[in-house]
């Protein structure tokens, strides 16, 4: 039996360095392959981030163009002086459809949207405020607008959002006096 144990130890002494080399080679190769795999995934994420940023920029340009070049505002509700101002009819319209109450109950959502646009100027706030109406249109609390549009076929989001957006802009600017230009 002692001879058998001696033979096993001799074989182990011969094989041990090879086993360690094999384990080391397989381990290093596996770690290297894992790093390469992770690196490729991070490169894909970087490419996606770059592409997403480009898409966001293009969508922003398009939405700004559509908002500013759509002459769908109702001149009885907005004065075209610089800047746009609500007329008494516009203020009455906002109260009549109940937007003032909806806005007050959900002001935080509108303001978060405006802040997500990172406005620096009053003009930026105006554009973001009008866009906020469309962006939040699918929220449950905006369903009153869908009912209003159904019952008033001459009205739609395109010719109502500017009036509501100016109301949102005025409220935002009244709470953000740091935006002066």
Residue pairs with C-beta under 8 A, 6 or more apart in sequence:
63 131
64 127
67 127
67 130
67 131
67 162
68 127
70 158
70 162
72 158
72 159
72 162
73 84
73 159
73 162
73 163
74 90
74 159
74 162
74 163
76 87
76 89
76 90
77 86
77 87
77 89
77 90
77 93
77 163
78 84
78 85
78 86
78 87
78 90
78 162
78 163
78 166
79 85
79 86
79 87
83 122
83 123
83 126
84 126
84 162
84 166
85 166
86 94
86 163
86 166
86 167
86 170
90 163
90 166
90 167
93 163
94 100
94 163
94 164
94 167
97 144
97 145
97 148
98 144
99 144
99 164
99 167
100 167
102 141
102 142
102 144
103 110
103 167
103 168
103 171
105 141
106 136
106 139
106 141
107 171
109 136
109 139
110 129
110 132
110 136
110 168
110 171
110 172
111 172
111 175
113 128
113 131
113 132
113 135
113 136
114 125
114 128
114 129
114 132
114 168
114 172
117 124
117 127
117 128
117 131
118 124
119 125
119 127
119 128
119 179
120 179
121 179
121 181
122 169
122 173
122 179
122 180
122 181
125 169
125 172
125 173
125 176
125 179
126 165
126 166
126 169
129 165
129 166
129 168
129 169
129 172
130 161
130 162
130 164
130 165
130 166
130 168
130 169
131 165
132 165
132 168
133 157
133 160
133 161
133 164
133 165
133 168
134 157
134 161
136 142
137 145
137 157
145 157
145 160
148 155
148 160
149 155
149 156
149 157
149 160
173 179
